[in-house]
Amino acid sequence: MSTPEPILQVAEYLKLANQVLKLNIDGYTFAIEGEISDYKIKDGKWIMFTLKDENDSASRVGCFATTFKVSGVFEDGMRVRVWGPPAITKWSNFQIDVQKMEPVGDGTLKRAYELLKKKLTEEGIFEISRKRSLPRFPARIGLITSRDAAAYGDFIRILNNRWSGVEVLFSHVHVQGREAVPEILAAFRLFNNLPEKDRPEVLVLTRGGGSLEDLAAFNDEQVVRAVFGSKIPVICGVGHERDESLCDYVADVRASTPSNAAERVVPNRQEVIYEVETMIHRIDNRLQDALGDRQLLVERATHFIFSAADRQRENLARITQQLFDRVDNWLPSFFEQLSSATRFLTSVDPKKVLARGYSIVTCRGTVVKDASTLVSGAEIKVKLSQGELEAEVLRINGLGRQKLI
């Protein structure tokens, strides 16, 4: 008796088919190249398009992706490379679940570059006003590049020649290929998530020159946004002088080459020494000028003071002479007046009068000028030229009598 065939529901069959695909393909990485057609973005997050073989127009495969996994700007006609496992949808459509996609070929790369540049320009990511200045004397620098690239050696050599002693925190990354974008993004996260005291003062993103495909990581939208969102100022030096990348436009400072990045990030020791010497010379000249001005001011002030003192001395001498002259003219007259006054006072001196035989009579301390002011028996004092005496009034000769008060 034969074993009955299993009967599957449609959904079960599709699930089994996907399991078989996964079982046989899991562990293998495929990159499929083709030309985009019917490119659409639904609801701002679902990406759907067809990838067709350029040499066999009948060979096509559907592709499904999300804007969370695929960055950049694409359009019909672009030649791209996609990575992702195959799957059969419930509508029985065979498709690729795209995990990563990148443009291929110079024409496509250039067009993708232009479309992304236009998109980011409209967002204001390249605005000059948002760019930050770099510290002039950074003590710690974060360097993002490949240790195997010539850019690394050039940068370190010129950095040490110009300004030694700078601490360099180095993050090795691939600068092209599939690993480049995720490693560069990880490096930016690493540096920006460091504690502020350990964080570099400036980040340097650099690599040597190459084709547009070689520089693809530096035109990747995620990398551009990582540079834009960095808490730390970024200097970007990618390629040769003629090369340009979107990271150059978004960086705070653009360097033309890795060597130029080293020149832009630290000053030249000799130039700083010359600048300091020039500044010292300029300050010394200003000090000398200031001292000269002060000395001139002091000399003028001293001259003014001495001149004023001389004038005062001359005035004092003149006034003194005038005083002496006036005294010489006034003294004889003064002495004459004094002599006259002396003679007058001498003539009226009571003592002189008493010497001529006169006396002064007082009663109770009052000079007696009128005999009628006394009464008989009153005690009086008589002052003579030589001595005094006390007496009593015996009789009063006069026209009237008044009691002495």
Secondary structure, 3 states (H helix, E strand, C coil): CCCCCCCCCHHHHHHHHHHHHHHHHCCCCCEEEEEEEEEEEECCCEEEEEEECCCCCCCEEEEEEECCCCCCCCCCCCEEEEECCEEECCCCCEEEECCEEEECCHHHHHHHHHHHHHHHHHHCCCCHHHCCCCCCCCCEEEEEECCCCHHHHHHHHHHHHHCCCCEEEEEECCCCCCCHHHHHHHHHHHHHCCCHHHCCCEEEEEECCCCCCCCHHHHCHHHHHHHHCCCCCEEEEECCCCCCCHHHHHCCEEECCHHHHHHHHCCCHHHHHHHHHHHHHHHHHHHHHHHHHHHHHHHHHHHHHHHHHHHHHHHHHHHHHHHHHHHHHHHHHHHHHHHHHHHHHHHCCHHHHHHCCCCEEEECCEECCCHHHCCCCCEEEEECCCCEEEEECCCCCCCCCCCCC
